[in-house]
Amino acid sequence: MGGFNSGRKRRRNYVGMYPKLRASDLASSGVFDLPEGAEGVISWAGFYKGKALVSKQSGLIVLNISAEQRADTQLCIRHSTTACNYGGYRTWLYCPYCQRRVTFLNSVSEYGYLGCNSCLKLTYLSRNGDAIDRLHARIDRNDKKLSRAWARKHTSALSREYAAS
């Protein structure tokens, strides 16, 4: 009883595990510049392996997603823009469930349902670590800040110091 890896399995879903639909990706592909009632086709990496037929109707973006191994899915997403302090504007998407304004929507299921982190009960991996995980993350951050040569030289000295004690 109680052997290695015999405890409870982690059942949390993390933000980085699932594909995202980002407002910035839609803006860079020109979706928000479409005139009312116009349609266009977009495809983007990291979301679905397929294409989406996009139509814009009175503040809504309608995505008809067709993928290779799945039935077609239709998603209606509300969007808005806000002015930035130093010019330009920022585009926001609204969660279909709670109407929260977010910069990206996650897709957890293979059926194409989109939602914000709160509705889909997603959390960040960095929020769920213990003291050892935070220590490893801090070491990794510091190693990236230092030059590689300096880090290599002092890592070997540190390993000798820990091996001696």
C-alpha positions in Angstrom: 0.0 0.0 0.0 1.1 3.5 -0.7 3.8 2.8 -3.2 5.3 5.3 -5.6 2.7 7.3 -7.5 -0.2 5.7 -5.8 -1.8 8.8 -4.4 -4.6 10.9 -5.8 -4.2 12.0 -9.4 -4.1 15.7 -10.1 -7.3 16.7 -11.8 -6.7 20.4 -12.3 -6.7 21.9 -15.7 -4.1 24.5 -16.5 -4.2 27.4 -18.9 -1.3 26.3 -21.0 -2.7 22.9 -21.6 -5.4 24.1 -24.1 -5.5 26.1 -27.3 -6.5 29.8 -27.1 -8.5 32.1 -29.3 -6.7 35.4 -28.9 -8.2 38.8 -29.8 -4.8 39.9 -31.0 -4.7 36.9 -33.5 -8.1 37.8 -34.8 -7.1 41.5 -35.2 -3.9 40.6 -37.0 -5.8 38.4 -39.4 -8.1 41.3 -40.2 -11.4 39.9 -38.8 -12.3 43.1 -37.0 -11.8 45.1 -40.2 -14.4 43.2 -42.1 -17.5 45.3 -43.1 -20.9 44.2 -41.6 -22.2 41.1 -43.2 -18.9 40.2 -44.9 -17.3 36.8 -44.7 -13.8 35.6 -44.7 -11.7 32.5 -44.1 -9.0 32.3 -41.4 -6.8 29.6 -40.1 -4.4 29.9 -37.3 -1.9 27.7 -35.5 -2.6 26.5 -31.9 -6.3 26.4 -32.1 -7.9 24.0 -34.5 -6.4 22.1 -37.4 -9.0 23.4 -39.8 -10.4 26.6 -41.1 -13.0 29.0 -39.8 -15.5 30.9 -41.9 -15.9 34.2 -40.2 -18.8 36.6 -40.6 -19.3 39.9 -38.7 -22.7 40.9 -37.7 -23.6 43.8 -35.4 -20.8 43.5 -32.8 -20.7 39.7 -33.1 -18.1 37.5 -34.8 -19.6 34.2 -36.0 -17.0 31.5 -36.4 -18.0 28.4 -38.4 -15.2 26.0 -37.5 -14.7 22.9 -39.7 -12.1 20.4 -38.6 -11.0 17.2 -40.2 -12.3 14.7 -37.6 -15.2 16.6 -36.1 -18.6 18.0 -37.0 -18.8 21.7 -37.9 -19.2 24.1 -34.9 -20.7 27.5 -34.9 -19.6 30.0 -32.3 -20.9 33.5 -31.7 -18.4 35.8 -29.9 -19.1 39.4 -28.9 -16.2 41.8 -29.1 -15.5 45.5 -28.3 -12.6 47.9 -28.4 -11.2 50.4 -25.9 -8.8 53.3 -26.6 -5.3 53.1 -25.2 -3.6 55.9 -23.4 -0.9 56.5 -26.1 -3.0 56.0 -29.2 -4.4 52.9 -30.9 -7.0 50.6 -29.4 -7.2 47.3 -27.7 -9.7 44.6 -28.8 -11.6 42.5 -26.2 -13.6 39.3 -26.5 -16.5 38.5 -24.2 -16.9 35.1 -22.6 -20.1 33.4 -24.0 -21.0 32.1 -20.5 -20.4 35.0 -18.0 -20.0 37.9 -20.4 -16.6 38.8 -18.8 -14.3 40.9 -21.0 -11.1 39.0 -21.7 -8.2 39.1 -24.2 -8.4 35.4 -25.0 -10.8 32.5 -24.7 -9.7 28.9 -24.0 -11.1 25.8 -25.8 -11.1 22.8 -23.4 -13.3 20.3 -25.2 -12.9 18.9 -28.7 -16.3 20.3 -29.6 -15.1 23.9 -29.8 -16.7 25.4 -26.7 -14.9 28.5 -25.7 -14.8 30.2 -22.3 -12.7 32.3 -20.0 -10.4 30.9 -17.3 -13.0 31.4 -14.6 -15.9 29.6 -16.3 -13.7 26.7 -17.4 -12.1 26.5 -14.0 -8.6 26.8 -15.4 -5.7 27.9 -13.2 -2.1 28.8 -13.8 0.6 26.2 -13.0 2.6 28.7 -11.1 -0.2 29.2 -8.6 -0.4 25.5 -7.6 3.2 24.8 -6.7 4.7 24.1 -3.3 7.9 25.7 -1.9 10.1 23.4 -3.9 8.4 24.2 -7.1 8.7 27.9 -6.4 12.4 27.4 -5.6 13.0 25.6 -8.9 11.1 28.3 -10.8 13.2 31.0 -9.2 16.4 29.2 -10.1 15.2 28.8 -13.7 14.4 32.6 -13.9 17.8 33.5 -12.4 19.6 31.2 -14.8 17.9 32.9 -17.8 18.9 36.3 -16.5 22.5 35.4 -16.2 24.8 34.8 -19.1 25.2 31.2 -20.0 29.0 31.2 -19.4 28.6 32.8 -15.9 25.8 30.3 -15.0 27.8 27.3 -16.1 30.9 28.4 -14.1 29.0 29.0 -10.9 26.6 26.0 -11.2 29.6 23.6 -11.1 31.0 25.4 -8.0 27.6 25.2 -6.3 27.2 21.5 -7.1 30.7 20.8 -5.6 29.7 22.8 -2.5 26.4 20.8 -2.1 28.2 17.5 -2.8 30.8 18.3 0.0 28.1 18.9 2.6 
